């Protein structure tokens, strides 16, 4: 466990262990839950599908494309849970692949219109 005070900045870093310099890592989803076994029922989305959901979320420049660095403010989950668990999903893409999720960033999904 990592203990932080309420509203304190929490800094995270992910690193892709690969010798391929043409790969890039991107934070796709980061979800908080009071239950370490359930990230579906009661959750708080910090970032979802590459789209920032929490106004305190900030990305930082990295020394290479193999790093993803970001921060957000620590919070108490719904004022009822003192422990919060995180689950983050990252995407690995080819560097400079303009069609990749890493390059496009936020991938909002829109419903298609079924009218004529």
Secondary structure, DSSP 8 states (H G I E B T S, - for coil): -----TT-EEEEEEE---S-TTEEEEEEEEEEES-TT-SSSSEEEEEETTEE-STT-EEE--SSTTEEEEEEE---BTTTBS--EEEEEEEEEETT-TTSHHHH------------
